[in-house]
Amino acid sequence: MGRTNDVHEKRLFFKIQSIGTKYLPVFLEAFPDTPWIFVYREPVQIMMSQFAQGIERANCVHQLKDVPKYRIDAMKDDKKELDLLTPVEKCAMHLSLLCESAMQGLFESSMVGRPVNYENLVQNLIAHVIPDHFKITMTNEGEENILKVGSQYSKGRGTRHKEWKEDSIEKDRLATPEIREASKYFLQELYEKMEEERQNEYYGLVNDND
């Protein structure tokens, strides 16, 4: 990641992997006035995305570390044990810890951070996030670039580079009862808090139901 050779550039954007959310306090201390967004998604949808290559191969299944004691105690109250979680539950818990870190960062950074729903992401980047939050004038060229990039699969590399297609309905159809239950138990409440924060703080964003 770095700047281009354009001497007129004044700003640099970073897209950080989800695991970087755990280090938000470091970023906020280093760049307290730098605007940032946290992109989140409906729980079942994000779980299904994680399992696109199979449950056992999903990174989220193997990333469950440093679970806070209060989360372990809360699970015990619900008759759940950390060591006995299924791979699906481990993934959901890992994602929930990332969301908790993001929520904490949003509260601590006041108006600098913004939660942005994955739904209508491209439209919101063009209409609100770039011009209103990052305070950058949205030009026709900028809009065209966002629309072009937004039409491609973000994780594509080389021959995997392909056109992005809406798959929410298919993900919802293929989700197993276990995935739905884990999503509800570990992630649904956090998703609703993100939605509430988004709607309270950023009225201009396109509503998912519009």
C-alpha positions, 0 to 999 in steps of 0.5 A, a space after each residue: 500500500 502506498 501513494 502513486 507517482 502523482 505529485 498532486 495527491 494529498 490523500 491516501 486510503 487504506 483498506 484494512 483486513 477485518 482482523 485489523 479491527 482488533 488494533 483500532 486503539 492503536 490507529 486511533 491513537 496514531 491518527 485521532 483526526 483521520 476519518 474512517 468507516 467500518 463496513 458491516 453486513 447482515 450476520 447470516 450473509 457475512 457468515 456464508 461469505 466466510 464459508 465460501 470455500 468450506 467451513 474448515 478452510 474459513 479463516 474465522 474458524 481458526 482466529 478465535 484468540 484472547 476471548 474476554 472473560 466476560 464473554 466466556 462467563 456469558 456463554 457459561 450462563 447459556 450453557 455454552 463452553 468455549 472449548 466445545 464450540 463448533 467451527 461455525 460457532 467459533 467463526 461467529 464468535 470471532 466475528 462478534 469480537 471484531 464487531 465489538 472492537 469496532 463498536 468501541 472504536 466508534 464510541 471513542 472516536 466520536 464523529 471520526 468513525 462511521 458504521 456503513 452497511 454493506 448493502 447499498 455500499 457503492 451508492 453510499 460511497 458516492 453520495 455520502 461517505 466520500 463527500 460528507 465523511 471524508 470531505 472529498 469532492 466527488 468528481 465524475 471521474 471518481 464516481 466512474 472509478 467507484 462504479 467500475 471497482 464496485 462491479 468487480 469481485 473484491 477478493 479476485 486475483 489474476 484469473 479469479 478477477 470477475 464480475 461481482 454479482 448480488 448473491 444475498 438471496 442465494 446465501 440466505 437460501 443455502 444457510 444451514 440452521 446451525 449457521 442461522 442459530 450461531 449468527 443469531 446468538 453471537 452476531 444479531 444484537 451487534 448488528 442491530 446496534 450497528 444499524 442503530 448507530 448508523 441511523 442515529 449518526 448518519 442520516 444521509 445514508 441510503 436505507 437498506 429498504 429503499 
